[in-house]
Amino acid sequence: MNKESVSILSVLVNAVIGLAKALIGLLINSSALLADGIHSITDFISSLGVYIGIKVSKKPVDEKHPYGYYAAETVSGLMVVFLLVFSAILIVFNGLKSILDKETVQLSLIGFVVVIISIILVESMARLKFKYGRQEESLALIADAQHSRADVFSSLGVLAGLILTPYFIYADGIMAVAIGLYILKESFGLGREVVDNLLGVRDEKTEQAIRNYCQEKNIELVSLKSQKIGSATLAEATIKLEARLRVEEAEVISKKMQEELIKNIKNLEYLLIQIESHKVKQGFIRSKWGGGKSFHKKFVSLGLEKKGYRIVIPFKDGKPCDDFGSSEYLIIDKEDNEILEKQTVENPYFEKGRGFGMRFVKSIDPDEIIVKKIGSNAQQKLKELGIKLTIVDDYNHYLE
């Protein structure tokens, strides 16, 4: 059984119980039983709305809704709150009318039977909805469970009213008013939770699970934020790794972290991991069928603060180097033709025979590369990254 099947069952149960109580309430002239029947009918409408919300929330992401339709569940939960308020006001009104008109209740065995059966059935449904609502973190189903639980208390009040009416004429009306006020109180508390969810409240439980993972794996967690949308949670984490790790090694760590967190945190539908030390973004969006789509954007960082327009020149033994793949580079940060900072930086990726110039370039976020010799593949990659390439015969002008 899942939240959908529980929701369908609730629709059927509430439809039958609501009609039965309303009809019997009219027959025996019980304001409390009629009010309880109205409450059960709103239960039917809310359960139907919750079912529709759950179905819509499972639609896959598309161009217009890149984060999916998860908010549909919360919207259906908000509808439940409005119905709770409406039914509460209606119940209070009917109860007050019964008291003012001094209406008498015609005691009937069928009235007692219907109320007792409804208490058993509705309480069973409330427990089922609470169980699967919490298990699948469905705020809409939890709201509907609260609606059903309010219906149980309402029915208990009706039963008490039917028993006390022969001894106190106002018992039925007073019970109806008390039921309505109780439902109104519960609806405000539930409404606050639903509105928080719509506004994007953080998911503290998921955040704690991510913190625990990072602590267990000795990963430095720089920042973490999350947002609940319906039963889904979207999270963004920034971590810090050893700067001298290669991009590929950093990606392996972030991908493993992403896969394990998505697998172990059921409600985590979207996860973005950014590696501060490497400027790598690794993301995952869970798909409708339990799989998902991964994406990543990478730029490694050696921790060199960029102060302006950044120029990079291959450098070796204290002078410019002809080849793009060098063991050292001269980094010049300028602003309005004024040099803000000039420094020589060692290429941590350099290996004899392979300079790994592109890997170094990605690590320092340059605006322009000035070089004498560079391969066609490197030229194409620089173009794709939007980095200006200047090929020169003489470096003197740039070293002044």
C-alpha beads as a LAMMPS data file, in Angstrom:
LAMMPS data file: protein, C-alpha beads

400 atoms
399 bonds

1 atom types
1 bond types

-500.0 500.0 xlo xhi
-500.0 500.0 ylo yhi
-500.0 500.0 zlo zhi

Masses

1 110.0

Atoms # bond

1 1 1 0.000 0.000 0.000
2 1 1 1.179 3.550 -0.742
3 1 1 -0.103 7.101 -0.285
4 1 1 -2.141 6.929 -3.517
5 1 1 -4.051 3.763 -2.593
6 1 1 -4.652 5.094 0.937
7 1 1 -6.015 8.303 -0.586
8 1 1 -8.401 6.413 -2.917
9 1 1 -9.679 4.274 -0.025
10 1 1 -10.251 7.424 2.020
11 1 1 -12.322 8.975 -0.787
12 1 1 -14.660 5.958 -0.844
13 1 1 -14.995 5.646 2.955
14 1 1 -15.701 9.356 3.466
15 1 1 -18.291 9.451 0.672
16 1 1 -20.339 6.611 2.236
17 1 1 -19.998 7.792 5.849
18 1 1 -20.700 11.449 5.058
19 1 1 -23.946 10.731 3.191
20 1 1 -25.118 8.249 5.858
21 1 1 -24.564 10.655 8.783
22 1 1 -26.102 13.640 6.981
23 1 1 -29.249 11.672 6.032
24 1 1 -29.702 10.167 9.509
25 1 1 -29.045 13.582 11.075
26 1 1 -31.891 15.059 9.017
27 1 1 -34.218 12.155 9.876
28 1 1 -33.732 12.381 13.678
29 1 1 -33.317 16.189 13.690
30 1 1 -29.830 16.086 15.244
31 1 1 -27.809 19.238 14.533
32 1 1 -24.653 17.561 15.825
33 1 1 -25.078 14.478 13.613
34 1 1 -25.977 16.620 10.591
35 1 1 -22.925 18.813 11.266
36 1 1 -20.786 15.705 11.577
37 1 1 -22.181 14.456 8.262
38 1 1 -21.271 17.763 6.596
39 1 1 -17.786 17.435 8.066
40 1 1 -17.469 13.926 6.604
41 1 1 -18.620 15.164 3.188
42 1 1 -15.876 17.807 3.268
43 1 1 -13.566 14.921 4.218
44 1 1 -14.636 13.227 0.986
45 1 1 -13.924 16.376 -1.054
46 1 1 -10.552 16.926 0.628
47 1 1 -9.525 13.282 0.148
48 1 1 -10.419 13.557 -3.530
49 1 1 -8.362 16.756 -3.783
50 1 1 -5.420 15.115 -2.009
51 1 1 -5.536 12.167 -4.400
52 1 1 -5.484 14.529 -7.399
53 1 1 -2.626 16.498 -5.815
54 1 1 -0.573 13.340 -5.251
55 1 1 -1.152 12.214 -8.844
56 1 1 -0.163 15.619 -10.283
57 1 1 2.944 15.830 -8.060
58 1 1 4.282 12.655 -9.690
59 1 1 4.354 14.163 -13.165
60 1 1 7.916 14.249 -14.546
61 1 1 9.859 17.499 -14.882
62 1 1 9.423 19.469 -18.080
63 1 1 10.650 22.718 -19.648
64 1 1 8.173 24.885 -17.737
65 1 1 8.600 23.025 -14.446
66 1 1 12.312 22.128 -14.088
67 1 1 11.823 21.179 -10.413
68 1 1 8.731 19.082 -11.063
69 1 1 5.153 19.361 -9.793
70 1 1 5.809 18.527 -6.129
71 1 1 4.051 21.688 -4.929
72 1 1 0.732 20.233 -6.197
73 1 1 0.579 18.116 -3.019
74 1 1 1.003 21.186 -0.824
75 1 1 -1.672 23.065 -2.781
76 1 1 -4.097 20.177 -2.187
77 1 1 -3.133 20.327 1.504
78 1 1 -4.042 24.019 1.512
79 1 1 -7.416 23.113 0.005
80 1 1 -7.968 20.693 2.919
81 1 1 -7.287 23.535 5.371
82 1 1 -9.858 25.795 3.664
83 1 1 -12.431 22.982 3.775
84 1 1 -11.698 22.422 7.460
85 1 1 -12.322 26.107 8.207
86 1 1 -15.500 26.108 6.107
87 1 1 -16.907 22.972 7.788
88 1 1 -15.985 24.309 11.254
89 1 1 -17.866 27.592 10.668
90 1 1 -20.885 25.723 9.286
91 1 1 -20.933 23.321 12.261
92 1 1 -20.738 26.186 14.800
93 1 1 -23.556 28.032 12.989
94 1 1 -25.857 24.967 13.003
95 1 1 -25.049 24.261 16.661
96 1 1 -25.908 27.819 17.732
97 1 1 -29.108 27.681 15.684
98 1 1 -30.067 24.423 17.434
99 1 1 -29.496 25.978 20.859
100 1 1 -31.467 29.164 20.063
101 1 1 -34.368 27.221 18.493
102 1 1 -34.376 24.659 21.352
103 1 1 -34.567 21.848 18.816
104 1 1 -35.216 18.372 20.196
105 1 1 -33.487 15.251 18.941
106 1 1 -35.471 12.131 18.088
107 1 1 -33.409 9.322 19.555
108 1 1 -32.897 6.406 17.167
109 1 1 -30.893 3.193 17.315
110 1 1 -29.763 3.663 13.725
111 1 1 -28.262 7.028 14.689
112 1 1 -26.115 5.395 17.383
113 1 1 -25.076 2.569 15.019
114 1 1 -24.050 4.939 12.199
115 1 1 -21.996 7.112 14.562
116 1 1 -20.194 4.130 16.169
117 1 1 -19.398 2.550 12.775
118 1 1 -18.132 5.896 11.442
119 1 1 -15.841 6.343 14.480
120 1 1 -14.247 2.925 13.888
121 1 1 -13.843 3.372 10.123
122 1 1 -12.646 6.983 10.179
123 1 1 -10.143 6.391 13.005
124 1 1 -8.745 3.439 11.024
125 1 1 -8.389 5.689 7.957
126 1 1 -6.789 8.487 10.020
127 1 1 -4.139 6.073 11.325
128 1 1 -3.458 4.746 7.832
129 1 1 -3.071 8.278 6.448
130 1 1 -0.821 9.387 9.299
131 1 1 1.338 6.282 8.800
132 1 1 1.817 6.645 5.041
133 1 1 1.832 10.460 5.154
134 1 1 4.784 10.441 7.568
135 1 1 6.443 7.503 5.835
136 1 1 6.351 9.235 2.436
137 1 1 6.530 12.777 3.888
138 1 1 3.271 13.807 2.236
139 1 1 2.003 16.983 3.899
140 1 1 -1.267 16.700 1.956
141 1 1 -1.962 13.190 3.293
142 1 1 -1.018 14.261 6.838
143 1 1 -3.428 17.199 6.512
144 1 1 -6.141 14.804 5.341
145 1 1 -5.340 12.501 8.263
146 1 1 -5.787 15.463 10.609
147 1 1 -9.116 16.129 8.913
148 1 1 -10.166 12.523 9.544
149 1 1 -8.993 12.671 13.176
150 1 1 -11.102 15.825 13.638
151 1 1 -14.028 13.839 12.206
152 1 1 -13.479 11.142 14.869
153 1 1 -13.633 13.721 17.686
154 1 1 -16.656 15.230 15.990
155 1 1 -18.404 11.843 15.977
156 1 1 -17.496 11.218 19.626
157 1 1 -19.087 14.572 20.452
158 1 1 -22.197 13.613 18.510
159 1 1 -22.393 10.317 20.403
160 1 1 -22.104 12.166 23.719
161 1 1 -24.783 14.618 22.575
162 1 1 -27.192 11.815 21.630
163 1 1 -26.709 10.195 25.048
164 1 1 -27.111 13.444 27.029
165 1 1 -29.993 14.991 25.056
166 1 1 -32.809 13.275 27.066
167 1 1 -31.393 14.864 30.214
168 1 1 -30.275 18.231 28.806
169 1 1 -32.040 19.749 25.766
170 1 1 -29.050 21.902 24.761
171 1 1 -26.526 19.023 24.797
172 1 1 -26.746 18.322 21.057
173 1 1 -26.283 21.979 20.079
174 1 1 -23.462 22.575 22.592
175 1 1 -21.616 19.514 21.306
176 1 1 -21.969 20.783 17.711
177 1 1 -20.478 24.176 18.695
178 1 1 -17.629 22.507 20.631
179 1 1 -16.853 20.254 17.651
180 1 1 -16.766 23.237 15.287
181 1 1 -14.450 25.267 17.535
182 1 1 -12.093 22.290 17.933
183 1 1 -11.888 21.802 14.153
184 1 1 -11.275 25.549 13.672
185 1 1 -8.371 25.456 16.152
186 1 1 -6.781 22.442 14.431
187 1 1 -7.143 23.993 10.978
188 1 1 -5.126 27.099 11.944
189 1 1 -2.188 25.021 13.191
190 1 1 -2.249 22.881 10.071
191 1 1 -2.613 25.963 7.865
192 1 1 0.610 27.430 9.281
193 1 1 2.528 24.288 8.346
194 1 1 1.098 24.218 4.807
195 1 1 1.890 27.896 4.182
196 1 1 5.450 27.389 5.465
197 1 1 5.821 24.566 2.954
198 1 1 4.532 26.732 0.106
199 1 1 6.995 29.471 1.050
200 1 1 9.895 27.016 0.894
201 1 1 10.640 26.048 4.504
202 1 1 13.965 24.248 5.077
203 1 1 14.114 20.499 5.651
204 1 1 16.098 20.166 8.885
205 1 1 15.911 16.366 8.873
206 1 1 17.490 16.112 5.410
207 1 1 20.113 18.745 6.249
208 1 1 21.127 16.776 9.352
209 1 1 21.437 13.587 7.284
210 1 1 23.777 15.396 4.843
211 1 1 25.844 16.803 7.735
212 1 1 26.157 13.337 9.253
213 1 1 27.324 11.936 5.905
214 1 1 30.012 14.618 5.503
215 1 1 31.224 14.076 9.048
216 1 1 31.398 10.314 8.528
217 1 1 33.331 10.686 5.233
218 1 1 35.602 13.491 6.538
219 1 1 34.302 15.937 3.920
220 1 1 34.392 19.617 4.898
221 1 1 30.887 21.051 4.511
222 1 1 31.138 24.790 3.801
223 1 1 27.448 25.589 3.395
224 1 1 24.128 23.762 3.092
225 1 1 20.594 24.842 2.279
226 1 1 17.396 22.975 1.540
227 1 1 13.811 23.641 0.562
228 1 1 10.720 21.488 0.953
229 1 1 8.263 21.509 -1.945
230 1 1 5.361 19.199 -1.205
231 1 1 6.805 15.812 -0.261
232 1 1 10.074 16.537 -2.107
233 1 1 13.228 18.227 -0.837
234 1 1 15.690 20.205 -2.946
235 1 1 19.174 20.700 -1.489
236 1 1 22.402 22.502 -2.356
237 1 1 25.677 21.681 -0.610
238 1 1 29.083 23.344 -0.931
239 1 1 32.034 21.201 0.127
240 1 1 35.789 21.741 0.254
241 1 1 38.377 19.166 -0.842
242 1 1 42.154 19.119 -1.032
243 1 1 43.056 21.733 -3.685
244 1 1 45.775 19.583 -5.203
245 1 1 43.323 16.808 -6.079
246 1 1 42.808 16.427 -9.804
247 1 1 39.440 17.467 -11.215
248 1 1 38.604 13.861 -12.024
249 1 1 39.332 12.779 -8.434
250 1 1 37.195 15.593 -7.012
251 1 1 34.356 14.632 -9.351
252 1 1 34.513 10.992 -8.221
253 1 1 34.135 12.083 -4.572
254 1 1 31.225 14.453 -5.278
255 1 1 29.460 11.918 -7.534
256 1 1 29.729 9.193 -4.895
257 1 1 28.401 11.610 -2.268
258 1 1 25.520 12.554 -4.551
259 1 1 24.581 8.933 -5.366
260 1 1 24.693 7.761 -1.746
261 1 1 22.657 10.695 -0.415
262 1 1 19.987 10.378 -3.128
263 1 1 19.774 6.645 -2.476
264 1 1 19.555 6.887 1.331
265 1 1 17.345 9.993 1.704
266 1 1 14.017 9.003 0.168
267 1 1 12.462 12.466 -0.139
268 1 1 15.629 14.088 -1.593
269 1 1 14.595 14.654 -5.225
270 1 1 17.196 17.242 -6.283
271 1 1 20.773 17.618 -5.082
272 1 1 23.444 20.068 -6.224
273 1 1 26.983 19.658 -4.886
274 1 1 29.516 22.416 -5.478
275 1 1 33.179 21.883 -4.631
276 1 1 34.495 25.255 -3.460
277 1 1 38.146 24.275 -3.877
278 1 1 37.602 23.077 -7.463
279 1 1 34.576 25.079 -8.672
280 1 1 32.874 21.817 -9.643
281 1 1 29.094 21.610 -9.671
282 1 1 27.619 18.118 -9.618
283 1 1 23.854 17.781 -9.668
284 1 1 21.169 15.112 -9.680
285 1 1 17.421 15.259 -10.275
286 1 1 15.491 12.110 -9.404
287 1 1 13.199 11.004 -12.244
288 1 1 9.644 9.704 -12.090
289 1 1 10.787 6.086 -12.413
290 1 1 13.302 6.148 -9.568
291 1 1 16.367 6.876 -11.699
292 1 1 17.508 10.386 -12.464
293 1 1 19.480 12.860 -14.496
294 1 1 22.996 13.898 -13.524
295 1 1 24.675 17.114 -14.598
296 1 1 27.954 18.804 -13.813
297 1 1 29.885 21.957 -14.493
298 1 1 33.535 22.113 -13.654
299 1 1 36.263 24.690 -13.052
300 1 1 39.053 23.858 -10.632
301 1 1 40.427 26.495 -8.265
302 1 1 43.907 26.836 -6.783
303 1 1 42.622 29.430 -4.342
304 1 1 44.137 32.449 -6.157
305 1 1 41.935 35.448 -5.465
306 1 1 41.059 37.203 -8.696
307 1 1 41.417 40.987 -8.376
308 1 1 40.702 42.179 -11.909
309 1 1 41.175 41.301 -15.556
310 1 1 43.408 38.220 -15.394
311 1 1 46.184 37.521 -17.922
312 1 1 48.154 34.255 -17.958
313 1 1 51.584 33.815 -19.595
314 1 1 53.553 30.518 -19.616
315 1 1 56.690 31.012 -17.509
316 1 1 59.850 29.007 -16.813
317 1 1 63.171 29.786 -15.118
318 1 1 62.141 33.404 -14.528
319 1 1 61.186 34.193 -18.123
320 1 1 58.297 33.581 -20.550
321 1 1 58.069 30.069 -21.975
322 1 1 57.251 29.422 -25.622
323 1 1 54.945 26.432 -24.992
324 1 1 51.450 26.680 -23.542
325 1 1 51.960 23.641 -21.273
326 1 1 54.552 25.006 -18.833
327 1 1 55.700 24.090 -15.311
328 1 1 55.022 27.686 -14.175
329 1 1 52.850 30.627 -15.227
330 1 1 52.942 34.357 -14.730
331 1 1 49.578 35.624 -13.467
332 1 1 48.818 39.326 -13.980
333 1 1 45.651 40.928 -12.563
334 1 1 44.899 44.334 -14.117
335 1 1 42.252 47.016 -13.906
336 1 1 42.092 50.012 -16.285
337 1 1 45.580 49.155 -17.611
338 1 1 46.997 49.317 -14.085
339 1 1 48.633 46.171 -12.701
340 1 1 47.023 45.203 -9.402
341 1 1 49.069 42.080 -8.800
342 1 1 51.728 40.043 -10.588
343 1 1 52.801 36.612 -9.372
344 1 1 54.461 33.438 -10.600
345 1 1 52.491 30.266 -9.869
346 1 1 53.675 26.683 -10.134
347 1 1 51.580 24.340 -12.295
348 1 1 50.618 21.522 -9.867
349 1 1 49.482 19.325 -12.770
350 1 1 52.747 19.511 -14.717
351 1 1 54.329 16.212 -15.729
352 1 1 57.395 15.724 -17.878
353 1 1 56.223 15.319 -21.450
354 1 1 52.720 16.643 -20.638
355 1 1 52.209 20.182 -19.462
356 1 1 48.477 19.967 -18.746
357 1 1 48.115 23.648 -19.626
358 1 1 44.323 23.446 -19.999
359 1 1 43.967 21.881 -16.571
360 1 1 45.935 24.759 -15.035
361 1 1 43.908 27.351 -16.958
362 1 1 40.667 25.930 -15.575
363 1 1 42.090 26.286 -12.076
364 1 1 42.614 30.053 -12.094
365 1 1 39.688 31.493 -14.092
366 1 1 41.657 33.693 -16.554
367 1 1 40.258 36.258 -18.980
368 1 1 43.154 36.127 -21.457
369 1 1 45.967 33.717 -22.365
370 1 1 49.093 35.157 -24.014
371 1 1 51.330 32.569 -25.629
372 1 1 53.708 31.954 -28.555
373 1 1 52.782 28.328 -29.271
374 1 1 49.524 26.480 -28.604
375 1 1 47.838 23.449 -30.157
376 1 1 44.613 23.612 -32.162
377 1 1 42.689 21.516 -29.594
378 1 1 43.700 23.863 -26.790
379 1 1 42.677 26.843 -28.935
380 1 1 39.219 25.316 -29.450
381 1 1 38.775 24.598 -25.742
382 1 1 39.735 28.157 -24.806
383 1 1 37.174 29.428 -27.308
384 1 1 34.472 27.194 -25.772
385 1 1 35.337 28.521 -22.309
386 1 1 35.100 32.124 -23.528
387 1 1 38.756 32.880 -22.749
388 1 1 40.553 35.340 -25.039
389 1 1 43.654 33.921 -26.764
390 1 1 46.487 36.199 -27.912
391 1 1 49.341 34.602 -29.872
392 1 1 52.455 36.811 -29.918
393 1 1 56.016 36.798 -31.176
394 1 1 57.324 38.962 -28.361
395 1 1 56.247 39.106 -24.665
396 1 1 58.097 42.322 -23.793
397 1 1 55.070 44.579 -24.177
398 1 1 53.099 42.503 -21.661
399 1 1 55.903 42.307 -19.112
400 1 1 56.425 46.049 -18.771

Bonds

1 1 1 2
2 1 2 3
3 1 3 4
4 1 4 5
5 1 5 6
6 1 6 7
7 1 7 8
8 1 8 9
9 1 9 10
10 1 10 11
11 1 11 12
12 1 12 13
13 1 13 14
14 1 14 15
15 1 15 16
16 1 16 17
17 1 17 18
18 1 18 19
19 1 19 20
20 1 20 21
21 1 21 22
22 1 22 23
23 1 23 24
24 1 24 25
25 1 25 26
26 1 26 27
27 1 27 28
28 1 28 29
29 1 29 30
30 1 30 31
31 1 31 32
32 1 32 33
33 1 33 34
34 1 34 35
35 1 35 36
36 1 36 37
37 1 37 38
38 1 38 39
39 1 39 40
40 1 40 41
41 1 41 42
42 1 42 43
43 1 43 44
44 1 44 45
45 1 45 46
46 1 46 47
47 1 47 48
48 1 48 49
49 1 49 50
50 1 50 51
51 1 51 52
52 1 52 53
53 1 53 54
54 1 54 55
55 1 55 56
56 1 56 57
57 1 57 58
58 1 58 59
59 1 59 60
60 1 60 61
61 1 61 62
62 1 62 63
63 1 63 64
64 1 64 65
65 1 65 66
66 1 66 67
67 1 67 68
68 1 68 69
69 1 69 70
70 1 70 71
71 1 71 72
72 1 72 73
73 1 73 74
74 1 74 75
75 1 75 76
76 1 76 77
77 1 77 78
78 1 78 79
79 1 79 80
80 1 80 81
81 1 81 82
82 1 82 83
83 1 83 84
84 1 84 85
85 1 85 86
86 1 86 87
87 1 87 88
88 1 88 89
89 1 89 90
90 1 90 91
91 1 91 92
92 1 92 93
93 1 93 94
94 1 94 95
95 1 95 96
96 1 96 97
97 1 97 98
98 1 98 99
99 1 99 100
100 1 100 101
101 1 101 102
102 1 102 103
103 1 103 104
104 1 104 105
105 1 105 106
106 1 106 107
107 1 107 108
108 1 108 109
109 1 109 110
110 1 110 111
111 1 111 112
112 1 112 113
113 1 113 114
114 1 114 115
115 1 115 116
116 1 116 117
117 1 117 118
118 1 118 119
119 1 119 120
120 1 120 121
121 1 121 122
122 1 122 123
123 1 123 124
124 1 124 125
125 1 125 126
126 1 126 127
127 1 127 128
128 1 128 129
129 1 129 130
130 1 130 131
131 1 131 132
132 1 132 133
133 1 133 134
134 1 134 135
135 1 135 136
136 1 136 137
137 1 137 138
138 1 138 139
139 1 139 140
140 1 140 141
141 1 141 142
142 1 142 143
143 1 143 144
144 1 144 145
145 1 145 146
146 1 146 147
147 1 147 148
148 1 148 149
149 1 149 150
150 1 150 151
151 1 151 152
152 1 152 153
153 1 153 154
154 1 154 155
155 1 155 156
156 1 156 157
157 1 157 158
158 1 158 159
159 1 159 160
160 1 160 161
161 1 161 162
162 1 162 163
163 1 163 164
164 1 164 165
165 1 165 166
166 1 166 167
167 1 167 168
168 1 168 169
169 1 169 170
170 1 170 171
171 1 171 172
172 1 172 173
173 1 173 174
174 1 174 175
175 1 175 176
176 1 176 177
177 1 177 178
178 1 178 179
179 1 179 180
180 1 180 181
181 1 181 182
182 1 182 183
183 1 183 184
184 1 184 185
185 1 185 186
186 1 186 187
187 1 187 188
188 1 188 189
189 1 189 190
190 1 190 191
191 1 191 192
192 1 192 193
193 1 193 194
194 1 194 195
195 1 195 196
196 1 196 197
197 1 197 198
198 1 198 199
199 1 199 200
200 1 200 201
201 1 201 202
202 1 202 203
203 1 203 204
204 1 204 205
205 1 205 206
206 1 206 207
207 1 207 208
208 1 208 209
209 1 209 210
210 1 210 211
211 1 211 212
212 1 212 213
213 1 213 214
214 1 214 215
215 1 215 216
216 1 216 217
217 1 217 218
218 1 218 219
219 1 219 220
220 1 220 221
221 1 221 222
222 1 222 223
223 1 223 224
224 1 224 225
225 1 225 226
226 1 226 227
227 1 227 228
228 1 228 229
229 1 229 230
230 1 230 231
231 1 231 232
232 1 232 233
233 1 233 234
234 1 234 235
235 1 235 236
236 1 236 237
237 1 237 238
238 1 238 239
239 1 239 240
240 1 240 241
241 1 241 242
242 1 242 243
243 1 243 244
244 1 244 245
245 1 245 246
246 1 246 247
247 1 247 248
248 1 248 249
249 1 249 250
250 1 250 251
251 1 251 252
252 1 252 253
253 1 253 254
254 1 254 255
255 1 255 256
256 1 256 257
257 1 257 258
258 1 258 259
259 1 259 260
260 1 260 261
261 1 261 262
262 1 262 263
263 1 263 264
264 1 264 265
265 1 265 266
266 1 266 267
267 1 267 268
268 1 268 269
269 1 269 270
270 1 270 271
271 1 271 272
272 1 272 273
273 1 273 274
274 1 274 275
275 1 275 276
276 1 276 277
277 1 277 278
278 1 278 279
279 1 279 280
280 1 280 281
281 1 281 282
282 1 282 283
283 1 283 284
284 1 284 285
285 1 285 286
286 1 286 287
287 1 287 288
288 1 288 289
289 1 289 290
290 1 290 291
291 1 291 292
292 1 292 293
293 1 293 294
294 1 294 295
295 1 295 296
296 1 296 297
297 1 297 298
298 1 298 299
299 1 299 300
300 1 300 301
301 1 301 302
302 1 302 303
303 1 303 304
304 1 304 305
305 1 305 306
306 1 306 307
307 1 307 308
308 1 308 309
309 1 309 310
310 1 310 311
311 1 311 312
312 1 312 313
313 1 313 314
314 1 314 315
315 1 315 316
316 1 316 317
317 1 317 318
318 1 318 319
319 1 319 320
320 1 320 321
321 1 321 322
322 1 322 323
323 1 323 324
324 1 324 325
325 1 325 326
326 1 326 327
327 1 327 328
328 1 328 329
329 1 329 330
330 1 330 331
331 1 331 332
332 1 332 333
333 1 333 334
334 1 334 335
335 1 335 336
336 1 336 337
337 1 337 338
338 1 338 339
339 1 339 340
340 1 340 341
341 1 341 342
342 1 342 343
343 1 343 344
344 1 344 345
345 1 345 346
346 1 346 347
347 1 347 348
348 1 348 349
349 1 349 350
350 1 350 351
351 1 351 352
352 1 352 353
353 1 353 354
354 1 354 355
355 1 355 356
356 1 356 357
357 1 357 358
358 1 358 359
359 1 359 360
360 1 360 361
361 1 361 362
362 1 362 363
363 1 363 364
364 1 364 365
365 1 365 366
366 1 366 367
367 1 367 368
368 1 368 369
369 1 369 370
370 1 370 371
371 1 371 372
372 1 372 373
373 1 373 374
374 1 374 375
375 1 375 376
376 1 376 377
377 1 377 378
378 1 378 379
379 1 379 380
380 1 380 381
381 1 381 382
382 1 382 383
383 1 383 384
384 1 384 385
385 1 385 386
386 1 386 387
387 1 387 388
388 1 388 389
389 1 389 390
390 1 390 391
391 1 391 392
392 1 392 393
393 1 393 394
394 1 394 395
395 1 395 396
396 1 396 397
397 1 397 398
398 1 398 399
399 1 399 400
